[in-house]
Amino acid sequence: MTGSLSDGKGSASASEYDPGAYGRYFDEHVEAGAVHDVVVAHDLAAGLAEADPDQADTVVFGARARILVERAFAHHLLGAWASGRSPLR
């Protein structure tokens, strides 16, 4: 649910290396990602919790877990780029 944030950081980082294609790729995804984040948070997650209140804790756990994983991945990716190494190691 933070895809637009990570795409924004990706855009800023990619633009340092190649302000052309890479920057445009991430820039386009920032706007689309923001829309998807809203759909997931409000329509899907809130809808599920509303339809099945017993699952509300599971929905919140899943959302928090996703945020932590995205944060760790973004940290790894940006750290690799900043140090000039491949993030695939």
N, C-alpha and C positions, 0 to 999 in steps of 0.2 A: 504494500500500500504506500510505498515510498518510491515507486519506480520513477516518477517525474523528478524527484530529488536526485536520485543516482544518475539519471540521464543528464540532468543539468550539470552535475559534477563531471560526468564523462565528457560533455561538450566542452567545458572549460579546459579540461586536461588535454583532450584531443586537439583542441585548437592551438595549443602550444606547439604541437608537433607538426600538424598539418591543418591550417585553418580552412582548408577547402572541403574535401569530401567527408572527412571524419567529423568535423565540426557540424556540417549540415546534417549528417545522419543523426547525431545526438540531438541537435536543435529540433528537428522534426518530431523526435520521440518525446521530447519534454512535454509538448502540448497534448499529444495523444495519451501519454502516460498519465497526465493529470486527470484527464477524463476517465480513464480506466480505473484510477485509484478511487474516484468518487463512486463509480458504479460498483466496484467491489465492496467498498466500505458500507455504503448505504443500501444498495439494492440487494446484494447477495448476503453479506454477513449480517446486517441488521434484519433482513427478511428472514433468514434462517433462525436467528435468535428469537425473533418475534413469533415465528410459526412453531418453534419447538423450544420453549424457554429452558428445558432441561439441558439443552446443548449450548446455552449462552456461555458458560465457562469454557467449553471446548473451543468455541469460536474466538473468544478473547485470547485464549492460549495460542491458538494457531496464528492469529494476527500478530501477537507479540513475538512469537518464534520467527515468523517471516521477517519482521523488522530487524531482529537480531542477526539473522543470516544475511540479509541484504547489507546491513551495516558492516559486518565482518568481510563480506566479499568486496564491498566498495573500498574499505580500508586496505585490503590486500592489493586490489587492482591499482588504486592510486599510489600506494607505496611502491609498487613495482615500477610503475611509469615514472615516478619521481626519481627513482634510483637508476633508471635506464636499463632495467632488466625485464625479462618477459614475465607476465603474470601467470604463465602456464607452468611454472616450476613449482 
